[in-house]
Amino acid sequence: MIQCSPMSDVINHFNLLQNLIEVERDAEIEENKRELDRWPVEVRESLGKTVTKLTIEKEDVGVGGLPLLVLSRPPDNESLAPFHAMDQGDIVRIVFDNELTLEGTLYDVEDYRVSVALNKELVELPPGHCEIDLLGTDATYRRMRRALNIARDASGKLAHLRDVIRGQKPPSFNAVPDITFLNEQLNVFQKKAVDMALSAEETALIHGPPGTGKTTVLVEIIRQAVANGQKVLASAPSNIAVDNMLEKLIEADVRVVRMGHPARTLESLRHATLMAQMAEHADQHYIRDLYQQRERMATQRLRAQQRGEGLTPEENKHLKKEIRALWKEANSVERSISKEIIQRAQVVLVTHGGIGRLLVNERFDLAVLDEASQATEPLSWIPIILAKKIVFAGDPLQLPPTIYSQEASEAGLKTTLMEKQLNHPEQSKTLLRIQYRMNETIMGFSSACFYEGLLEADRSVKDHQADGLPGVSLIALTQNRLLFVDTAGTGYCEAWNELMDSRENEGESQLAIKLWQQLKEAGVTSDQVAFITPYAAQSRMLKTMLNKEVEVGTVDGFQGREKEIVIVSLVRSNEKGEVGFLKDIRRMNVAMTRARRLLIVIGDSATIGRHPFYASFLDYVSQHGCHQSAWEYM
């Protein structure tokens, strides 16, 4: 039998990942195209996948002579800037009023303006308005490809780190002197996690179930590292996870810089972004002068074309050269200022996919990867290759990474680095056990089903319930902690929404609103409640019915968040007992652990009860006297 050498195994593994992300990239683009063709424009806009009512501000020239189209629209009292979900490197299509369609790549993104590098030259500028549709992101895939190549071909310390992460070499540890904890409120399990992370030479894993203070532990680890003079990279796959760390680090007076577009950062934290710090720099006036000169020249060129005067080939060539030179100089000064700010920071915060050219040559003593169980392996290697030591934190028993290609998923892309390492007996890992969110009844089912009954509710939350909220009176609903409202026999059947390519249940929606009305009459305020559901069509139906009165979202969009009261609509109700992707019980672990004081789950026991997980849940609610029929509310 022929056995592979360790090095050939490394090469094969990383080459496989390269192939899988190519398959995944194509699948993502195709899925985005299907969504754009299927969903109404207002849905696409709400998701940030489409921006409408754009006008052509000018045709421009980028570095390398790329044809650029600058599109913009005036602000319109939006809560989010229109281009909040788009980034440099994203692949887009532009659709004009005359149905002309162009594809290109986002070259520059501002709140109300984008520059698009077109795939081909424009013969003439189309009249009227246009919309821009997001097809996919190429920038993140380019960064993943680069990171995988570097990890595969690594030598020295990075090769050693790679082999420890992959389980080919055992991790090593150093004795750490007694730690003076900067946060004196840490519990015993959190302190153990900090101690373990500081003593690990290469990697450490922190398994943080819902509400157990995982981010609090990470911030303590980061502060300890900074106190020892170390430079830290704090990264996560989502902006909200990065902002959670950022908020706590600002409170701790750590010198930070947040990479990425400010529109993707919470407004209260935007002063910490690189862009905001650059705007305060003393050299900013010089950059503005360069851009104004470039703007004048570009406008001069455009007006000459619009007047039909034209430019001689030589004049046009000279003007384009001048515009490019000013662009390059302004970019050079901006990069210099950016580098200065980054190098001055003690902690750099960024999403995995946002680690671009400004950071590729930086090196960090420690990289902290939050929500590590939500990042595919190729995405995780982007921050890993920049650091000497890695701390992974997450929970593989909550939502997995979003993967578009079933083929890539089954071939290995669905298994994260954190999951692989949790299975290594020698790997350094800690389970956080005391949670500070849910009362004991809400927590109990998740703890028994997912965490071997090891979770403990802190005494500050153990017995709290909805009628303990200020101004909330005691009624049948508010004295409950957990409630399953059973729609079996009511005729509340699911329906397929062709437009959304998703499922909905009008009866459940109406029932959920009746429950909300009772809560509201008892004194519960709208900011204390959230409606969540696994299905996008049901989320949209509830939003329409509630008219923005209460927050509504999908389960996937609510991970990492909490509300005092959460109403979950399961939707599925059919004679065959089909539960669809409710079979992914990790999604239900998230749904059932968002509420602090009262969790209400609406569903059809005759349908969901045929699945072992939901059968166990029905047993649990029956044992706790939390099972009611929807007939009581009809």
C-alpha positions as CSV (number, residue, x, y, z in Angstrom):
1,M,0.0,0.0,0.0
2,I,1.4,3.4,-1.0
3,Q,1.3,6.0,1.7
4,C,1.5,9.8,1.2
5,S,4.3,11.7,2.8
6,P,3.3,14.5,5.2
7,M,4.3,17.1,2.7
8,S,2.3,15.5,-0.2
9,D,-0.7,15.4,2.1
10,V,-0.3,19.1,2.8
11,I,-0.1,19.9,-0.9
12,N,-3.1,17.7,-1.8
13,H,-5.2,19.2,1.0
14,F,-4.6,22.8,0.0
15,N,-4.9,22.1,-3.7
16,L,-8.3,20.5,-2.9
17,L,-9.4,23.6,-1.0
18,Q,-8.4,25.7,-4.0
19,N,-10.6,23.7,-6.3
20,L,-13.5,23.8,-3.8
21,I,-13.5,27.6,-3.5
22,E,-13.6,27.9,-7.3
23,V,-16.7,25.7,-7.3
24,E,-18.2,27.7,-4.5
25,R,-17.4,31.0,-6.2
26,D,-19.3,30.0,-9.4
27,A,-22.2,28.6,-7.3
28,E,-22.5,31.9,-5.3
29,I,-22.6,34.0,-8.5
30,E,-25.2,31.8,-10.0
31,E,-27.3,31.8,-6.9
32,N,-27.1,35.6,-6.7
33,K,-28.2,35.9,-10.3
34,R,-31.2,33.6,-9.6
35,E,-32.1,35.7,-6.6
36,L,-31.8,39.0,-8.6
37,D,-34.1,37.6,-11.3
38,R,-36.6,36.1,-8.8
39,W,-36.9,38.7,-6.0
40,P,-38.7,42.0,-6.3
41,V,-36.5,45.0,-6.4
42,E,-37.5,46.3,-2.9
43,V,-36.4,42.9,-1.4
44,R,-33.1,43.1,-3.2
45,E,-32.6,46.7,-2.0
46,S,-33.4,45.8,1.6
47,L,-30.7,43.1,1.5
48,G,-28.1,45.4,-0.1
49,K,-27.9,43.4,-3.3
50,T,-29.4,46.1,-5.5
51,V,-29.1,49.9,-5.6
52,T,-31.5,51.8,-7.8
53,K,-32.1,55.3,-9.1
54,L,-28.4,55.8,-9.9
55,T,-27.1,58.4,-12.4
56,I,-23.9,58.4,-14.3
57,E,-21.7,61.1,-12.6
58,K,-18.9,60.6,-15.0
59,E,-16.7,58.3,-17.0
60,D,-13.3,58.0,-15.6
61,V,-9.9,56.2,-15.9
62,G,-8.4,54.1,-13.2
63,V,-4.9,52.8,-12.6
64,G,-3.8,50.7,-15.6
65,G,-6.1,52.6,-17.9
66,L,-9.3,50.7,-16.8
67,P,-12.5,52.3,-18.0
68,L,-14.4,53.4,-14.9
69,L,-18.0,54.4,-14.6
70,V,-18.8,56.6,-11.5
71,L,-22.4,56.1,-10.4
72,S,-24.1,58.0,-7.6
73,R,-27.4,59.1,-6.0
74,P,-28.2,61.7,-3.4
75,P,-28.9,60.7,0.2
76,D,-32.6,59.9,1.0
77,N,-32.9,59.6,4.8
78,E,-32.0,56.0,4.7
79,S,-31.0,54.2,7.9
80,L,-28.2,52.6,6.0
81,A,-26.2,54.0,3.1
82,P,-27.3,52.3,-0.2
83,F,-23.9,50.7,-0.8
84,H,-23.5,49.3,2.7
85,A,-23.4,45.6,1.5
86,M,-20.9,46.2,-1.3
87,D,-17.2,46.3,-1.3
88,Q,-14.1,46.8,-3.5
89,G,-13.6,43.7,-5.7
90,D,-17.3,42.8,-5.8
91,I,-18.6,41.6,-9.1
92,V,-21.6,43.6,-10.3
93,R,-23.9,44.2,-13.2
94,I,-25.3,47.6,-14.3
95,V,-28.7,47.7,-15.9
96,F,-29.7,50.9,-17.7
97,D,-33.2,52.2,-18.5
98,N,-32.7,51.3,-22.1
99,E,-32.0,47.7,-20.9
100,L,-28.3,47.8,-21.8
101,T,-26.5,45.6,-19.3
102,L,-22.8,45.7,-18.4
103,E,-20.7,43.7,-15.9
104,G,-17.7,44.9,-14.0
105,T,-15.9,45.0,-10.7
106,L,-16.3,47.6,-7.9
107,Y,-13.2,49.7,-7.9
108,D,-14.1,52.2,-5.2
109,V,-17.1,52.3,-2.8
110,E,-18.5,55.2,-0.8
111,D,-21.8,55.7,1.0
112,Y,-23.6,57.2,-2.0
113,R,-21.1,56.7,-4.9
114,V,-19.3,53.8,-6.5
115,S,-16.7,53.5,-9.3
116,V,-17.1,50.4,-11.5
117,A,-14.2,49.0,-13.5
118,L,-16.1,47.8,-16.7
119,N,-15.2,44.6,-18.5
120,K,-15.4,46.5,-21.8
121,E,-15.2,50.0,-23.2
122,L,-18.4,52.1,-23.4
123,V,-19.0,53.5,-26.9
124,E,-21.3,56.2,-25.5
125,L,-22.9,57.0,-22.2
126,P,-26.5,55.7,-22.0
127,P,-29.1,58.2,-21.0
128,G,-31.4,58.1,-17.9
129,H,-31.0,56.1,-14.7
130,C,-29.6,52.7,-13.9
131,E,-29.4,50.1,-11.1
132,I,-26.4,48.1,-9.9
133,D,-26.8,44.5,-8.8
134,L,-24.4,42.5,-6.7
135,L,-23.4,39.2,-8.3
136,G,-20.7,38.1,-6.0
137,T,-17.4,39.0,-4.4
138,D,-14.1,38.2,-6.1
139,A,-11.9,40.0,-3.6
140,T,-12.5,37.5,-0.8
141,Y,-11.9,34.6,-3.1
142,R,-8.7,36.2,-4.3
143,R,-7.6,36.6,-0.7
144,M,-8.5,33.0,0.1
145,R,-6.5,31.7,-2.9
146,R,-3.5,33.7,-1.8
147,A,-3.7,32.5,1.8
148,L,-4.0,28.9,0.8
149,N,-1.0,29.1,-1.4
150,I,1.1,30.8,1.3
151,A,0.0,28.2,3.9
152,R,0.7,25.3,1.5
153,D,4.2,26.5,0.6
154,A,5.1,27.8,4.1
155,S,8.4,27.1,5.8
156,G,9.7,27.8,9.3
157,K,7.3,29.1,12.0
158,L,4.3,29.3,9.7
159,A,4.8,25.8,8.5
160,H,5.0,24.6,12.1
161,L,1.8,26.6,13.0
162,R,0.0,25.1,10.0
163,D,1.0,21.5,11.0
164,V,-0.2,22.1,14.6
165,I,-3.5,23.5,13.3
166,R,-3.9,20.5,11.0
167,G,-3.1,18.0,13.8
168,Q,0.1,16.8,12.2
169,K,2.2,18.1,15.1
170,P,1.3,18.3,18.8
171,P,0.7,21.8,20.3
172,S,3.2,23.1,23.0
173,F,2.6,25.1,26.1
174,N,4.6,27.5,28.4
175,A,4.1,27.9,32.1
176,V,2.5,31.3,32.7
177,P,3.0,33.2,36.0
178,D,-0.1,33.9,38.1
179,I,-2.3,36.2,36.0
180,T,-3.7,39.5,37.3
181,F,-7.0,39.5,35.6
182,L,-8.0,42.9,34.2
183,N,-11.7,42.0,34.3
184,E,-12.3,40.9,37.9
185,Q,-15.8,39.7,37.1
186,L,-14.7,36.6,35.1
187,N,-16.0,33.3,36.3
188,V,-13.9,30.2,36.9
189,F,-14.4,28.8,33.4
190,Q,-13.6,32.1,31.7
191,K,-10.4,32.4,33.8
192,K,-9.4,28.9,32.8
193,A,-9.9,29.8,29.1
194,V,-7.8,32.9,29.5
195,D,-5.0,31.0,31.3
196,M,-5.1,28.3,28.7
197,A,-4.9,30.8,25.8
198,L,-2.0,32.7,27.3
199,S,0.0,29.5,28.0
200,A,-0.5,28.0,24.5
201,E,2.4,28.4,22.1
202,E,0.6,27.9,18.9
203,T,-3.2,27.5,19.2
204,A,-6.0,27.5,21.8
205,L,-9.7,26.8,21.4
206,I,-12.6,28.4,23.3
207,H,-15.9,26.7,22.9
208,G,-18.5,29.3,23.8
209,P,-22.2,28.1,24.0
210,P,-24.9,30.8,23.8
211,G,-24.7,33.5,26.4
212,T,-21.5,32.2,28.1
213,G,-19.5,35.4,27.5
214,K,-17.2,34.3,24.8
215,T,-16.5,37.8,23.6
216,T,-15.7,38.9,27.2
217,V,-13.1,36.2,27.4
218,L,-11.5,37.2,24.0
219,V,-11.3,40.8,25.1
220,E,-9.5,39.7,28.3
221,I,-7.0,37.6,26.2
222,I,-6.4,40.6,23.9
223,R,-5.9,43.0,26.8
224,Q,-3.4,40.7,28.4
225,A,-1.5,40.3,25.2
226,V,-1.4,44.1,24.7
227,A,-0.3,44.6,28.3
228,N,2.7,42.4,27.4
229,G,3.5,44.6,24.4
230,Q,2.1,42.3,21.7
231,K,0.4,43.3,18.5
232,V,-3.0,41.7,18.0
233,L,-5.3,41.0,15.0
234,A,-8.9,40.5,16.0
235,S,-11.0,39.0,13.2
236,A,-14.3,37.3,12.5
237,P,-16.4,36.3,9.5
238,S,-19.1,38.9,10.3
239,N,-19.1,42.6,10.9
240,I,-21.3,42.3,14.0
241,A,-18.9,39.9,15.6
242,V,-16.0,42.3,14.9
243,D,-18.0,45.2,16.3
244,N,-18.8,43.3,19.5
245,M,-15.0,43.0,20.2
246,L,-14.4,46.6,19.1
247,E,-17.0,48.0,21.5
248,K,-15.5,46.3,24.5
249,L,-11.9,47.1,23.5
250,I,-12.8,50.8,23.2
251,E,-14.4,50.7,26.7
252,A,-11.1,49.2,27.9
253,D,-9.2,52.1,26.4
254,V,-7.1,49.9,24.0
255,R,-5.6,51.7,21.0
256,V,-7.6,50.2,18.1
257,V,-8.2,50.6,14.4
258,R,-11.2,49.1,12.6
259,M,-10.6,48.2,9.0
260,G,-13.4,48.1,6.4
261,H,-16.1,50.5,5.2
262,P,-17.6,52.7,8.0
263,A,-21.1,51.9,6.7
264,R,-20.6,48.3,7.8
265,T,-19.7,49.4,11.4
266,L,-22.2,50.5,14.0
267,E,-22.5,54.3,14.0
268,S,-21.4,54.6,17.6
269,L,-18.1,52.9,16.7
270,R,-17.3,54.6,13.4
271,H,-14.8,57.0,15.0
272,A,-12.5,53.9,15.4
273,T,-12.5,53.0,11.7
274,L,-9.4,53.6,9.6
275,M,-11.3,56.0,7.4
276,A,-12.4,58.2,10.3
277,Q,-8.9,58.2,11.8
278,M,-7.4,59.1,8.3
279,A,-9.9,62.0,8.1
280,E,-8.4,63.5,11.3
281,H,-4.8,63.2,9.9
282,A,-2.8,66.4,9.4
283,D,-1.9,65.4,5.7
284,Q,-5.6,65.0,4.7
285,H,-5.7,68.5,3.1
286,Y,-2.9,67.6,0.7
287,I,-4.9,64.5,-0.4
288,R,-8.0,66.6,-1.0
289,D,-6.0,68.9,-3.2
290,L,-4.8,66.0,-5.3
291,Y,-8.3,64.6,-5.7
292,Q,-9.7,68.1,-6.6
293,Q,-7.0,68.5,-9.4
294,R,-7.9,65.0,-10.7
295,E,-11.6,65.8,-10.5
296,R,-11.1,69.0,-12.6
297,M,-9.2,67.1,-15.3
298,A,-11.7,64.3,-15.4
299,T,-14.6,66.8,-15.7
300,Q,-12.7,68.7,-18.4
301,R,-12.4,65.4,-20.4
302,L,-16.0,64.4,-20.0
303,R,-17.4,67.9,-21.0
304,A,-15.3,67.9,-24.1
305,Q,-16.8,64.5,-25.0
306,Q,-20.4,65.7,-24.2
307,R,-20.0,68.9,-26.3
308,G,-18.9,66.7,-29.2
309,E,-15.6,68.7,-29.4
310,G,-13.5,65.6,-28.9
311,L,-9.9,65.5,-28.1
312,T,-7.1,64.5,-30.4
313,P,-5.6,61.1,-29.6
314,E,-2.5,62.7,-28.3
315,E,-4.5,65.2,-26.0
316,N,-6.7,62.3,-24.7
317,K,-3.6,60.2,-24.0
318,H,-1.9,63.0,-22.2
319,L,-5.0,63.9,-20.1
320,K,-5.5,60.2,-19.1
321,K,-1.8,60.0,-18.1
322,E,-2.2,63.1,-15.9
323,I,-5.4,61.8,-14.3
324,R,-3.7,58.5,-13.5
325,A,-0.6,60.2,-12.1
326,L,-2.7,62.3,-9.7
327,W,-4.6,59.1,-8.7
328,K,-1.4,57.3,-8.0
329,E,0.0,60.1,-5.9
330,A,-3.1,60.5,-3.8
331,N,-3.3,56.7,-3.3
332,S,0.4,56.6,-2.3
333,V,-0.1,59.3,0.4
334,E,-3.3,57.6,1.6
335,R,-1.5,54.3,1.9
336,S,1.3,55.9,3.8
337,I,-1.1,57.4,6.3
338,S,-3.0,54.1,6.6
339,K,0.2,52.2,7.4
340,E,1.1,54.8,10.0
341,I,-2.3,54.4,11.8
342,I,-2.2,50.6,11.5
343,Q,1.3,50.3,12.9
344,R,0.4,52.7,15.8
345,A,-2.6,50.6,16.8
346,Q,-2.3,47.9,19.5
347,V,-5.2,45.9,18.0
348,V,-6.4,45.8,14.4
349,L,-10.0,44.6,13.9
350,V,-11.3,43.3,10.6
351,T,-13.5,40.7,9.0
352,H,-11.6,37.7,7.6
353,G,-12.6,38.6,4.0
354,G,-11.7,42.3,4.6
355,I,-8.0,41.6,5.1
356,G,-6.7,43.3,2.0
357,R,-3.5,44.8,0.7
358,L,-3.0,47.2,3.7
359,L,-2.5,44.2,6.0
360,V,-0.8,41.6,3.9
361,N,2.7,42.6,4.9
362,E,1.8,43.2,8.6
363,R,2.7,40.6,11.2
364,F,1.0,40.0,14.5
365,D,2.0,38.2,17.7
366,L,-1.6,37.0,18.2
367,A,-4.6,36.5,16.0
368,V,-8.0,36.1,17.7
369,L,-10.6,34.4,15.4
370,D,-14.1,34.9,16.8
371,E,-17.1,32.9,15.4
372,A,-14.5,30.4,14.1
373,S,-17.2,27.8,13.6
374,Q,-18.9,30.1,11.0
375,A,-15.9,30.5,8.8
376,T,-14.9,27.9,6.1
377,E,-11.3,26.7,6.3
378,P,-10.1,28.7,3.3
379,L,-11.5,31.9,4.9
380,S,-9.9,31.2,8.2
381,W,-6.4,30.9,6.6
382,I,-6.5,34.6,5.6
383,P,-5.9,35.9,9.2
384,I,-3.9,32.8,10.3
385,I,-1.0,33.4,7.9
386,L,-0.4,36.8,9.5
387,A,0.2,35.7,13.1
388,K,2.5,33.7,15.3
389,K,-0.3,32.3,17.5
390,I,-4.0,31.7,17.0
391,V,-7.0,31.7,19.4
392,F,-10.1,30.2,17.9
393,A,-13.4,30.9,19.5
394,G,-16.9,29.8,18.5
395,D,-19.5,27.1,18.8
396,P,-19.8,24.4,16.2
397,L,-23.2,23.6,17.6
398,Q,-24.7,26.9,16.3
399,L,-24.9,28.1,12.7
400,P,-22.3,26.7,10.3
401,P,-20.7,28.6,7.4
402,T,-22.9,29.7,4.6
403,I,-22.0,27.5,1.6
404,Y,-23.7,27.8,-1.8
405,S,-22.4,24.7,-3.5
406,Q,-23.6,21.3,-2.3
407,E,-20.8,19.7,-4.2
408,A,-18.1,21.8,-2.4
409,S,-19.9,21.3,0.9
410,E,-19.9,17.5,0.7
411,A,-16.3,17.4,-0.6
412,G,-15.1,19.0,2.7
413,L,-15.8,22.7,2.6
414,K,-18.5,22.5,5.3
415,T,-16.0,21.3,8.0
416,T,-14.4,24.2,9.7
417,L,-10.9,24.3,11.2
418,M,-12.4,24.7,14.6
419,E,-14.4,21.5,14.2
420,K,-11.3,19.6,13.1
421,Q,-9.3,20.8,16.0
422,L,-12.0,20.0,18.6
423,N,-11.6,16.4,17.6
424,H,-7.8,16.4,18.2
425,P,-7.2,14.9,21.7
426,E,-4.0,16.9,22.2
427,Q,-5.5,20.3,21.3
428,S,-5.9,22.9,24.0
429,K,-9.6,23.7,24.5
430,T,-12.0,25.0,27.1
431,L,-15.8,24.9,27.3
432,L,-17.4,28.0,28.9
433,R,-20.2,26.7,31.1
434,I,-21.9,29.6,32.9
435,Q,-24.3,31.6,30.8
436,Y,-25.7,35.1,31.5
437,R,-28.6,35.3,29.1
438,M,-31.4,32.8,29.5
439,N,-33.4,31.7,32.5
440,E,-32.9,28.1,33.5
441,T,-36.0,26.8,31.7
442,I,-35.1,28.3,28.3
443,M,-31.5,27.1,28.8
444,G,-32.4,23.6,29.9
445,F,-33.3,22.0,26.5
446,S,-30.3,23.4,24.7
447,S,-27.9,22.4,27.5
448,A,-29.3,18.8,27.6
449,C,-29.4,18.4,23.8
450,F,-26.2,20.0,22.7
451,Y,-23.9,20.4,25.7
452,E,-24.3,17.2,27.8
453,G,-26.2,19.2,30.4
454,L,-23.1,21.1,31.4
455,L,-24.4,24.6,31.1
456,E,-25.3,26.6,34.3
457,A,-27.5,29.7,34.4
458,D,-25.9,32.4,36.5
459,R,-28.0,33.4,39.5
460,S,-28.5,36.8,38.0
461,V,-30.6,35.3,35.2
462,K,-31.6,31.9,36.5
463,D,-35.2,32.8,37.5
464,H,-35.9,36.0,35.5
465,Q,-39.1,36.1,33.4
466,A,-41.1,38.7,31.4
467,D,-43.2,40.0,34.3
468,G,-40.0,41.1,36.0
469,L,-39.5,43.8,33.3
470,P,-40.3,47.4,34.4
471,G,-43.9,48.2,33.8
472,V,-44.9,44.7,32.6
473,S,-47.9,43.2,34.4
474,L,-48.5,39.6,35.3
475,I,-50.7,37.8,32.8
476,A,-50.7,34.2,31.6
477,L,-48.1,34.9,28.9
478,T,-45.7,37.0,31.0
479,Q,-45.5,34.5,33.8
480,N,-44.3,31.8,31.4
481,R,-40.6,31.3,30.7
482,L,-41.0,29.0,27.8
483,L,-44.1,28.3,25.7
484,F,-44.8,26.0,22.7
485,V,-48.0,27.0,21.0
486,D,-49.2,24.0,19.0
487,T,-51.0,24.6,15.7
488,A,-51.9,21.0,15.1
489,G,-55.4,20.7,13.8
490,T,-55.9,24.4,13.2
491,G,-55.4,24.2,9.4
492,Y,-52.5,26.6,9.6
493,C,-50.7,25.0,6.6
494,E,-47.4,26.1,5.1
495,A,-47.4,27.5,1.6
496,W,-44.6,27.9,-1.0
497,N,-43.8,31.4,-2.1
498,E,-42.6,31.2,-5.7
499,L,-41.3,34.7,-5.7
500,M,-39.1,34.3,-2.6
501,D,-38.3,30.6,-3.3
502,S,-39.2,30.0,0.3
503,R,-41.9,28.9,2.7
504,E,-44.5,30.9,4.7
505,N,-47.4,30.2,6.9
506,E,-50.1,32.9,7.2
507,G,-51.9,31.3,10.1
508,E,-48.7,31.2,12.2
509,S,-48.1,34.8,11.3
510,Q,-51.5,35.9,12.5
511,L,-51.1,33.9,15.7
512,A,-47.7,35.4,16.4
513,I,-49.2,38.9,16.1
514,K,-52.1,38.0,18.5
515,L,-49.4,36.9,21.0
516,W,-47.6,40.2,20.5
517,Q,-50.8,42.2,21.1
518,Q,-51.3,40.4,24.4
519,L,-47.7,41.1,25.4
520,K,-48.0,44.8,24.4
521,E,-51.2,45.2,26.4
522,A,-49.3,43.8,29.4
523,G,-46.7,46.6,29.0
524,V,-44.0,44.9,26.9
525,T,-42.3,47.4,24.6
526,S,-41.5,46.8,21.0
527,D,-37.7,47.0,21.6
528,Q,-37.9,44.1,24.0
529,V,-39.3,41.7,21.5
530,A,-38.1,40.0,18.2
531,F,-39.8,37.7,15.8
532,I,-37.5,35.2,14.2
533,T,-38.1,32.3,11.7
534,P,-36.0,30.0,9.6
535,Y,-37.7,31.1,6.4
536,A,-37.1,34.3,4.4
537,A,-40.7,34.4,3.0
538,Q,-42.2,34.1,6.5
539,S,-39.9,36.9,7.7
540,R,-41.1,39.1,4.9
541,M,-44.8,38.3,5.6
542,L,-44.3,39.1,9.3
543,K,-42.5,42.4,8.4
544,T,-45.4,43.4,6.2
545,M,-48.0,42.6,8.8
546,L,-46.2,44.3,11.6
547,N,-45.2,47.4,9.5
548,K,-41.8,47.8,11.3
549,E,-43.5,47.9,14.8
550,V,-41.2,45.1,16.0
551,E,-37.9,43.7,14.8
552,V,-38.4,40.7,12.5
553,G,-35.6,38.5,11.0
554,T,-34.4,35.1,10.0
555,V,-32.6,32.8,12.5
556,D,-29.4,33.1,10.5
557,G,-29.4,36.9,10.8
558,F,-29.9,36.8,14.6
559,Q,-27.0,34.7,15.7
560,G,-24.9,36.5,18.4
561,R,-27.9,38.6,19.4
562,E,-30.6,38.5,22.1
563,K,-33.9,40.0,23.2
564,E,-35.9,39.8,26.4
565,I,-38.7,38.0,24.5
566,V,-38.4,36.0,21.3
567,I,-41.3,34.6,19.2
568,V,-40.1,31.8,16.8
569,S,-42.3,30.7,13.9
570,L,-41.3,27.3,12.6
571,V,-43.6,27.5,9.5
572,R,-43.6,23.8,8.6
573,S,-47.1,22.2,8.7
574,N,-47.9,19.4,6.2
575,E,-49.4,15.9,6.1
576,K,-46.1,14.2,5.1
577,G,-44.3,15.4,8.3
578,E,-41.6,17.1,6.1
579,V,-39.4,19.5,8.1
580,G,-37.0,20.5,5.3
581,F,-33.9,22.4,6.5
582,L,-35.3,22.4,10.0
583,K,-33.4,19.2,10.1
584,D,-30.3,21.3,10.7
585,I,-30.8,21.4,14.5
586,R,-27.9,23.8,14.9
587,R,-30.2,26.4,13.4
588,M,-32.8,25.6,16.1
589,N,-30.1,25.8,18.8
590,V,-29.6,29.4,17.7
591,A,-33.4,30.1,17.5
592,M,-34.1,28.7,20.9
593,T,-31.3,30.5,22.7
594,R,-31.9,34.2,21.7
595,A,-34.5,34.9,24.4
596,R,-33.6,36.1,27.9
597,R,-36.9,35.9,29.8
598,L,-39.6,34.4,27.5
599,L,-39.3,32.1,24.5
600,I,-42.4,31.3,22.5
601,V,-42.2,28.7,19.8
602,I,-45.1,28.4,17.3
603,G,-45.3,25.1,15.4
604,D,-47.3,22.1,14.3
605,S,-46.5,19.1,16.6
606,A,-48.0,16.6,14.1
607,T,-45.4,17.7,11.6
608,I,-42.3,18.5,13.6
609,G,-42.8,15.7,16.1
610,R,-41.8,13.0,13.6
611,H,-38.2,14.3,13.8
612,P,-36.3,13.0,16.9
613,F,-34.9,16.5,17.9
614,Y,-38.4,18.1,17.9
615,A,-39.9,15.0,19.6
616,S,-37.4,15.6,22.4
617,F,-38.4,19.3,22.5
618,L,-42.1,18.4,22.7
619,D,-41.3,16.1,25.6
620,Y,-39.3,18.9,27.3
621,V,-42.1,21.5,27.0
622,S,-44.7,18.9,28.2
623,Q,-42.6,18.1,31.3
624,H,-42.3,21.8,32.1
625,G,-46.0,22.5,31.6
626,C,-45.2,24.8,28.6
627,H,-47.3,23.1,25.9
628,Q,-50.5,25.0,24.8
629,S,-52.8,24.6,21.9
630,A,-53.2,27.4,19.4
631,W,-57.0,27.0,19.8
632,E,-56.7,28.9,23.1
633,Y,-55.8,32.0,21.1
634,M,-58.3,31.6,18.2
